[in-house]
């Protein structure tokens, strides 16, 4: 089993920044993709950003240009730098790992953006 631990969530005012971190541990052999998803109350979970082991990134249109995903393969860690935050970014953010066809999820970290 792969364990994922997110950190960095919290309360921030609109226009501010937060940096989320997700560290993977456990049965780590070859991670294909790490990423971030989010779920707002009453809404479906949506993709925020992903990054492959080769460094290829993918972003939701709503965050492109404001958020940056990066990874540290040596530390099995993925980061999400969130700038110019807006109230609509308020959600629980979940770390996701794809390894050899299996998907793993973290418990989530709450990001609240106040106006």
Helices and strands as residue ranges (DSSP letters): E 2-7, E 10-13, E 18-26, E 31-39, E 46-52, E 57-59, E 67-72, G 73-75, E 77-82, G 87-89, E 91-99, E 102-105, E 109-114
